[in-house]
Amino acid sequence: MSDWRRLFGLLTGQRRLLLAGIALATLVILANVALMGLSGWFITSMALAGLGRVAIDFFAPAAGIRGLAIVRSVGRYLERLVTHDATLRVLATLRVDFYTRLIPLAPARLQPFRTADLLSRMRADIDTLDNFYLRVLVPVAAAALSLVAIECFVAGFSPVVALVSLLGLLGAGVVLPLLAFSLGRATGHARLAALATLRTTAADSVRGLGELWVYRASAAAASRIAAQSARLIGAQRADAIRDAVADAIAGLLTHLTVWATLIVAIPLVSAQAISGPVLAMLVFLVIASFEAVAPLPAAFRALAETRAAARRVFEIIDAEPAVAEPVTPVAVPSRFDVTWQGVTMHYDTSPAPALDGLDLSVPAGQALALVGPSGAGKTSLINTLLRFWPIEAGRVMIGGVAVDAMSGTALRGLTMVVAQRTHLFNASVAANLRLAHPTADEATLWSALSGVGLAERVAALSHGLATPLGENGARLSGGERRRLAIARAILADAPILILDEPTEGLDAETEADVLAYLATLMAGRTTILVSHRPAALRLVDEIALIEAGRVVERVPRAAAARGNARFWRYLRLL
Amino acid sequence: MSNNTSKTVTRTRERWLKARLDGRRGVLRAAVAAGLLDAPLILLQAWLLADVISSVVIDGQGLDALAYPLAGLLGVFGARAVVGALRSVLSFELAARAKQELRRDLFAHLIALGPAWARAARSGQAAHLVADAIESMDRYYRDYLPQVALAAALPLIMLVVIFPSDWVSGVILCVTAPIVPFFMVLIGKGTEALNQRQWRRLARMSGHFFDAIEGLTTLRLFGAAQREIAVVADMSARYRRDTLAILRLAFVSSLILEFVVTLSIAMVAVYIGFRLYYGEMSFLPGLFVLLVAPEFYRPLRDMGSQYHARMEALGAAEGLVAMLDETTPAATAIGSAAPSGPAAHLRFDRVGFQHADARTPLFEDVSFELTPGRTLAVVGPSGAGKTTLAYLLLGFLAPSRGGITVDGRDLAMIADAGWFDQIAWVPQTPTLFDGTIADNIRLGCPTADASALHEAARRARADGFIKALPHGYDTPVADRGEGLSGGQIQRIALARAFLSDARLVVLDEPTASLDPDSETRLGDALADLARDRMVLVIAHRLDTVRRADEILVLAEGGIVERGTHKALMRADGRYARLWSLYRADEAGP
């Protein structure tokens, strides 16, 4: 229930628009019911008048019929416009809130999520929530209001008819859809699970197509796909049959209500408690009043999906950042030596600690390389320095100041990071560079580019600095992307340099160029380098070997280079 | 794209969608027939209802005299419920069969496209097509197609009955009815273009959001996240305004539509009223026509609401047709000859390969021989064609020049199945399929018994960690082997190779540094595997190249050097230079 209340709560600011929408929706239903009732009454009265049994002033009702037709059409237009406007405003605000809450979650809290999943929450799931406002909230409110008005009117002629039709309407519009909704929950899960399995199997089959060929397992994969598709369709069949039956019963209930109205009202005509035209009017009114509840089954059907979408959105909005900002941040230090003291940290995915009481210090202006197997804790060390991940024990300090005492922005302002997976945005070269330095002029950008040997390449692009890079820098080669990322890091110009596999995947020549530039950059800066490339290791003062979250050995570079087997096993040829 | 060609494209795609129904027309006809059956029932219901009211109002009869028509109404209600449910279920079956078959065809096509294609393909796109794109066809087959037939037929059936009852109303309905589909088409056309523009905008917005989420850590590193919020807010606001603009147009169009329909019904009511007043018709047919009039427009209006089902299906068909149009490679095996016993000699004779869209060959003149017990290591910079070389050997690709022979016979003449019997392949990142660890090791030999399975795992040095898993060999592989390390996945793939008892093993070493345990065990297992087999390994680590009987250095379009580690080091060429980069002490500071 609280999910719905929260969705309702998001309306702040748009409440007035939405109330107007509900009023208009009610007006539309009432206009239609009145139109049909009046038509029934009108032609019956005209028939009786034609037979000379009653007298009638036909101009007013005839004009009323036309007028109601106009009110209905125009009202419907206005209602849609108002409710959609209000809903879209709510969703746009929610989207920005979502993103704002997402920022402090990166990267620690977002680790279990894939980007595509987060995107679909931010876009598709939030879009799905319009169902709540447009297809649940407004129709339910309008149906409730108009039913009260209709039944009050009908009760004026016959309370019994009012009661009978109210029961029918509630049955078809509320009881039945709710029943179908609760029955549909289980198959809804089965359906989603079957679809997800189908996706995984298809993706794995394409990824492992070579293995399927070599091990002659293609036929087995095909029958697996067929079986999973059949399971999905089986789950859908259960839904389809249930919906078909529910729809049939709803239709039957509508008709039976009309029938019951006849049974109750005909004796009233015989007893002259109501007139013939009123009987026709009541029958038409009852038929038309079902339009008020017609949208409800579809709304209830989509309810499970809407709630699931809401939960996916709220899950992110409610998530606590992994590391809280200090309430009163201290000033940044003036020395830039880096120290880890007994630091222990875990990732949620693994019971073994990523850092296990690790001690390490890098004197100001010195360069230290970290080597070790993947998963040993090299990147974790950097993550704790940047305060992206919380630590359970120990302290991480820069110049004697604990990193969690500084504001996150100030702390990260002290570092220049070239990470293996630094992201390039699908924007221009200049925009990507200015991320690090928003006010940098073109000359500054060019000098950063020439530093990494990219100036000529960028100048040759169709629009120079203004050339869009494409998805994750697709315009550039792997080496060029890395160099651009380095140029961007350079523009940040900070006293601590963090290089996480800066030349991984570059060919030997490019590597040599990039390393030469990095060497000039390292002068005077405290540097932490993670790399398994011998050429890169040549730049540092010391090398530390990390295994299982601890520093197992730390030696001057020259010593490590002279055939220390423990270091050698991690170095890579290509 | 010009308006004309886009129209042709739409038409071809729609024809393609309909062609999926060949052989299933019977189900479609049954679904439409169930829908058509509703027409006489609607008419009968309206007539009985009008009869009851007319008898009471005009003839002054009471309930007791109306038992028959009232009982008849109950019968009609029941029949309509049954017919309606039947139609829904039949329509569902129509879509179900179309989807199941489409999936089968599409997947068969993906398999046929082969590993060489899969190397460049995005598995996510395949997953989207197989699962989601085919699901988007659902409403088209289920709702739209049957509704098209009904929208044409149902109003006609009703007109046939309305005309004799009251020709004036018949004329009003007749004249206004075409306005409905006319506006539908107009709305469709108008919003189609706008929708397409909106879809592009949406795609752009999604792309930007994707970027903004994917790069969140980078944004935080540079303190640029707050600036990005403003961009997201701006895009959201623009998206909202654009969406509303499109909706406004759609609403105006449906306003006109509703207006025509509602006003026509009102006109029918007023006309009938006046004709009754002047005694030009009797009450029963008048009331009947008024009851039928809304039903007359209903199928036309329903079709309008199915229009987006069509648009969605057409959109999804685009990706499917494009994928199905990708030509499958000519079968690498033109012959069907079985290999003559276990392969004992493999020979590359001046093999060259050039991609179809490349101007220069990837490499040329690659020759080597391989016999059981020998290990050949290939090293070289990325992009030199190491994987392509392996693919040629596996038979995934055919050489552009030169020949590959197995025991003197051309590889192209040997049937794929016979060749694959002889080989095992361990890619750089092996794929673990849905199933248990045992299922995955048994991939090539589904009938292997437990002792063979355990032996293979033991030899792959995988037995230890598998036994330590909660359910041992029966542990299900969760989400692409999550919880297993890269080295462990490699050893499971090696167990596959041991179990299949292949003559030739092709191994692509992982580039990432493995945990020390995996590192050593992988090396041991590989040495074991190489003992009496032919092994081609794309090497990334020291141990492997040192142990290899021959090393090929593949670079710049061919083999630049070859020999053993020692010989190559002595030669002081390219290989030795690679090594010098490696040896930090040589250059020194």
Boltz contact constraints between the chains, C-beta under 6 A:
constraints:
  - contact:
      token1: [A, 39]
      token2: [B, 269]
      max_distance: 6.0
  - contact:
      token1: [A, 42]
      token2: [B, 273]
      max_distance: 6.0
  - contact:
      token1: [A, 43]
      token2: [B, 272]
      max_distance: 6.0
  - contact:
      token1: [A, 43]
      token2: [B, 273]
      max_distance: 6.0
  - contact:
      token1: [A, 43]
      token2: [B, 276]
      max_distance: 6.0
  - contact:
      token1: [A, 43]
      token2: [B, 286]
      max_distance: 6.0
  - contact:
      token1: [A, 44]
      token2: [B, 57]
      max_distance: 6.0
  - contact:
      token1: [A, 46]
      token2: [B, 273]
      max_distance: 6.0
  - contact:
      token1: [A, 46]
      token2: [B, 276]
      max_distance: 6.0
  - contact:
      token1: [A, 46]
      token2: [B, 277]
      max_distance: 6.0
  - contact:
      token1: [A, 47]
      token2: [B, 276]
      max_distance: 6.0
  - contact:
      token1: [A, 47]
      token2: [B, 283]
      max_distance: 6.0
  - contact:
      token1: [A, 49]
      token2: [B, 277]
      max_distance: 6.0
  - contact:
      token1: [A, 50]
      token2: [B, 276]
      max_distance: 6.0
  - contact:
      token1: [A, 50]
      token2: [B, 277]
      max_distance: 6.0
  - contact:
      token1: [A, 50]
      token2: [B, 279]
      max_distance: 6.0
  - contact:
      token1: [A, 62]
      token2: [B, 270]
      max_distance: 6.0
  - contact:
      token1: [A, 65]
      token2: [B, 266]
      max_distance: 6.0
  - contact:
      token1: [A, 65]
      token2: [B, 269]
      max_distance: 6.0
  - contact:
      token1: [A, 65]
      token2: [B, 270]
      max_distance: 6.0
  - contact:
      token1: [A, 66]
      token2: [B, 266]
      max_distance: 6.0
  - contact:
      token1: [A, 69]
      token2: [B, 262]
      max_distance: 6.0
  - contact:
      token1: [A, 69]
      token2: [B, 263]
      max_distance: 6.0
  - contact:
      token1: [A, 69]
      token2: [B, 266]
      max_distance: 6.0
  - contact:
      token1: [A, 72]
      token2: [B, 262]
      max_distance: 6.0
  - contact:
      token1: [A, 73]
      token2: [B, 255]
      max_distance: 6.0
  - contact:
      token1: [A, 73]
      token2: [B, 258]
      max_distance: 6.0
  - contact:
      token1: [A, 73]
      token2: [B, 259]
      max_distance: 6.0
  - contact:
      token1: [A, 73]
      token2: [B, 262]
      max_distance: 6.0
  - contact:
      token1: [A, 77]
      token2: [B, 251]
      max_distance: 6.0
  - contact:
      token1: [A, 77]
      token2: [B, 255]
      max_distance: 6.0
  - contact:
      token1: [A, 80]
      token2: [B, 251]
      max_distance: 6.0
  - contact:
      token1: [A, 81]
      token2: [B, 251]
      max_distance: 6.0
  - contact:
      token1: [A, 84]
      token2: [B, 247]
      max_distance: 6.0
  - contact:
      token1: [A, 85]
      token2: [B, 244]
      max_distance: 6.0
  - contact:
      token1: [A, 88]
      token2: [B, 240]
      max_distance: 6.0
  - contact:
      token1: [A, 88]
      token2: [B, 243]
      max_distance: 6.0
  - contact:
      token1: [A, 88]
      token2: [B, 244]
      max_distance: 6.0
  - contact:
      token1: [A, 92]
      token2: [B, 236]
      max_distance: 6.0
  - contact:
      token1: [A, 92]
      token2: [B, 237]
      max_distance: 6.0
  - contact:
      token1: [A, 92]
      token2: [B, 240]
      max_distance: 6.0
  - contact:
      token1: [A, 95]
      token2: [B, 236]
      max_distance: 6.0
  - contact:
      token1: [A, 96]
      token2: [B, 232]
      max_distance: 6.0
  - contact:
      token1: [A, 96]
      token2: [B, 233]
      max_distance: 6.0
  - contact:
      token1: [A, 96]
      token2: [B, 236]
      max_distance: 6.0
  - contact:
      token1: [A, 99]
      token2: [B, 232]
      max_distance: 6.0
  - contact:
      token1: [A, 100]
      token2: [B, 229]
      max_distance: 6.0
  - contact:
      token1: [A, 103]
      token2: [B, 225]
      max_distance: 6.0
  - contact:
      token1: [A, 106]
      token2: [B, 216]
      max_distance: 6.0
  - contact:
      token1: [A, 106]
      token2: [B, 217]
      max_distance: 6.0
  - contact:
      token1: [A, 106]
      token2: [B, 220]
      max_distance: 6.0
  - contact:
      token1: [A, 107]
      token2: [B, 217]
      max_distance: 6.0
  - contact:
      token1: [A, 115]
      token2: [B, 213]
      max_distance: 6.0
  - contact:
      token1: [A, 115]
      token2: [B, 214]
      max_distance: 6.0
  - contact:
      token1: [A, 118]
      token2: [B, 213]
      max_distance: 6.0
  - contact:
      token1: [A, 119]
      token2: [B, 209]
      max_distance: 6.0
  - contact:
      token1: [A, 119]
      token2: [B, 210]
      max_distance: 6.0
  - contact:
      token1: [A, 119]
      token2: [B, 213]
      max_distance: 6.0
  - contact:
      token1: [A, 122]
      token2: [B, 209]
      max_distance: 6.0
  - contact:
      token1: [A, 123]
      token2: [B, 206]
      max_distance: 6.0
  - contact:
      token1: [A, 195]
      token2: [B, 131]
      max_distance: 6.0
  - contact:
      token1: [A, 198]
      token2: [B, 131]
      max_distance: 6.0
  - contact:
      token1: [A, 199]
      token2: [B, 127]
      max_distance: 6.0
  - contact:
      token1: [A, 199]
      token2: [B, 131]
      max_distance: 6.0
  - contact:
      token1: [A, 201]
      token2: [B, 434]
      max_distance: 6.0
  - contact:
      token1: [A, 202]
      token2: [B, 126]
      max_distance: 6.0
  - contact:
      token1: [A, 202]
      token2: [B, 127]
      max_distance: 6.0
  - contact:
      token1: [A, 202]
      token2: [B, 130]
      max_distance: 6.0
  - contact:
      token1: [A, 203]
      token2: [B, 123]
      max_distance: 6.0
  - contact:
      token1: [A, 203]
      token2: [B, 127]
      max_distance: 6.0
  - contact:
      token1: [A, 204]
      token2: [B, 431]
      max_distance: 6.0
  - contact:
      token1: [A, 204]
      token2: [B, 433]
      max_distance: 6.0
  - contact:
      token1: [A, 206]
      token2: [B, 118]
      max_distance: 6.0
  - contact:
      token1: [A, 206]
      token2: [B, 121]
      max_distance: 6.0
  - contact:
      token1: [A, 206]
      token2: [B, 123]
      max_distance: 6.0
  - contact:
      token1: [A, 206]
      token2: [B, 126]
      max_distance: 6.0
  - contact:
      token1: [A, 207]
      token2: [B, 123]
      max_distance: 6.0
  - contact:
      token1: [A, 207]
      token2: [B, 431]
      max_distance: 6.0
  - contact:
      token1: [A, 208]
      token2: [B, 431]
      max_distance: 6.0
  - contact:
      token1: [A, 209]
      token2: [B, 115]
      max_distance: 6.0
  - contact:
      token1: [A, 209]
      token2: [B, 118]
      max_distance: 6.0
  - contact:
      token1: [A, 210]
      token2: [B, 115]
      max_distance: 6.0
  - contact:
      token1: [A, 211]
      token2: [B, 431]
      max_distance: 6.0
  - contact:
      token1: [A, 213]
      token2: [B, 115]
      max_distance: 6.0
  - contact:
      token1: [A, 214]
      token2: [B, 420]
      max_distance: 6.0
  - contact:
      token1: [A, 214]
      token2: [B, 423]
      max_distance: 6.0
  - contact:
      token1: [A, 214]
      token2: [B, 425]
      max_distance: 6.0
  - contact:
      token1: [A, 215]
      token2: [B, 443]
      max_distance: 6.0
  - contact:
      token1: [A, 215]
      token2: [B, 444]
      max_distance: 6.0
  - contact:
      token1: [A, 216]
      token2: [B, 420]
      max_distance: 6.0
  - contact:
      token1: [A, 217]
      token2: [B, 443]
      max_distance: 6.0
  - contact:
      token1: [A, 218]
      token2: [B, 111]
      max_distance: 6.0
  - contact:
      token1: [A, 222]
      token2: [B, 107]
      max_distance: 6.0
  - contact:
      token1: [A, 225]
      token2: [B, 107]
      max_distance: 6.0
  - contact:
      token1: [A, 226]
      token2: [B, 104]
      max_distance: 6.0
  - contact:
      token1: [A, 229]
      token2: [B, 100]
      max_distance: 6.0
  - contact:
      token1: [A, 229]
      token2: [B, 103]
      max_distance: 6.0
  - contact:
      token1: [A, 233]
      token2: [B, 96]
      max_distance: 6.0
  - contact:
      token1: [A, 240]
      token2: [B, 92]
      max_distance: 6.0
  - contact:
      token1: [A, 244]
      token2: [B, 85]
      max_distance: 6.0
  - contact:
      token1: [A, 244]
      token2: [B, 88]
      max_distance: 6.0
  - contact:
      token1: [A, 244]
      token2: [B, 89]
      max_distance: 6.0
  - contact:
      token1: [A, 248]
      token2: [B, 81]
      max_distance: 6.0
  - contact:
      token1: [A, 248]
      token2: [B, 84]
      max_distance: 6.0
  - contact:
      token1: [A, 248]
      token2: [B, 85]
      max_distance: 6.0
  - contact:
      token1: [A, 251]
      token2: [B, 81]
      max_distance: 6.0
  - contact:
      token1: [A, 252]
      token2: [B, 77]
      max_distance: 6.0
  - contact:
      token1: [A, 252]
      token2: [B, 81]
      max_distance: 6.0
  - contact:
      token1: [A, 255]
      token2: [B, 77]
      max_distance: 6.0
  - contact:
      token1: [A, 259]
      token2: [B, 73]
      max_distance: 6.0
  - contact:
      token1: [A, 266]
      token2: [B, 56]
      max_distance: 6.0
  - contact:
      token1: [A, 266]
      token2: [B, 63]
      max_distance: 6.0
  - contact:
      token1: [A, 267]
      token2: [B, 63]
      max_distance: 6.0
  - contact:
      token1: [A, 269]
      token2: [B, 56]
      max_distance: 6.0
  - contact:
      token1: [A, 270]
      token2: [B, 62]
      max_distance: 6.0
  - contact:
      token1: [A, 276]
      token2: [B, 57]
      max_distance: 6.0
  - contact:
      token1: [A, 280]
      token2: [B, 53]
      max_distance: 6.0
  - contact:
      token1: [A, 373]
      token2: [B, 513]
      max_distance: 6.0
  - contact:
      token1: [A, 373]
      token2: [B, 515]
      max_distance: 6.0
  - contact:
      token1: [A, 373]
      token2: [B, 516]
      max_distance: 6.0
  - contact:
      token1: [A, 374]
      token2: [B, 512]
      max_distance: 6.0
  - contact:
      token1: [A, 374]
      token2: [B, 513]
      max_distance: 6.0
  - contact:
      token1: [A, 409]
      token2: [B, 223]
      max_distance: 6.0
  - contact:
      token1: [A, 412]
      token2: [B, 221]
      max_distance: 6.0
  - contact:
      token1: [A, 417]
      token2: [B, 221]
      max_distance: 6.0
  - contact:
      token1: [A, 422]
      token2: [B, 218]
      max_distance: 6.0
  - contact:
      token1: [A, 423]
      token2: [B, 214]
      max_distance: 6.0
  - contact:
      token1: [A, 423]
      token2: [B, 215]
      max_distance: 6.0
  - contact:
      token1: [A, 423]
      token2: [B, 218]
      max_distance: 6.0
  - contact:
      token1: [A, 425]
      token2: [B, 211]
      max_distance: 6.0
  - contact:
      token1: [A, 425]
      token2: [B, 215]
      max_distance: 6.0
  - contact:
      token1: [A, 426]
      token2: [B, 211]
      max_distance: 6.0
  - contact:
      token1: [A, 435]
      token2: [B, 222]
      max_distance: 6.0
  - contact:
      token1: [A, 435]
      token2: [B, 224]
      max_distance: 6.0
  - contact:
      token1: [A, 436]
      token2: [B, 222]
      max_distance: 6.0
  - contact:
      token1: [A, 507]
      token2: [B, 381]
      max_distance: 6.0
  - contact:
      token1: [A, 508]
      token2: [B, 581]
      max_distance: 6.0
  - contact:
      token1: [A, 534]
      token2: [B, 582]
      max_distance: 6.0
  - contact:
      token1: [A, 534]
      token2: [B, 584]
      max_distance: 6.0
  - contact:
      token1: [A, 535]
      token2: [B, 581]
      max_distance: 6.0
  - contact:
      token1: [A, 537]
      token2: [B, 584]
      max_distance: 6.0
  - contact:
      token1: [A, 538]
      token2: [B, 584]
      max_distance: 6.0
  - contact:
      token1: [A, 561]
      token2: [B, 584]
      max_distance: 6.0
  - contact:
      token1: [A, 561]
      token2: [B, 585]
      max_distance: 6.0
  - contact:
      token1: [A, 562]
      token2: [B, 585]
      max_distance: 6.0
  - contact:
      token1: [A, 570]
      token2: [B, 513]
      max_distance: 6.0
  - contact:
      token1: [A, 574]
      token2: [B, 540]
      max_distance: 6.0
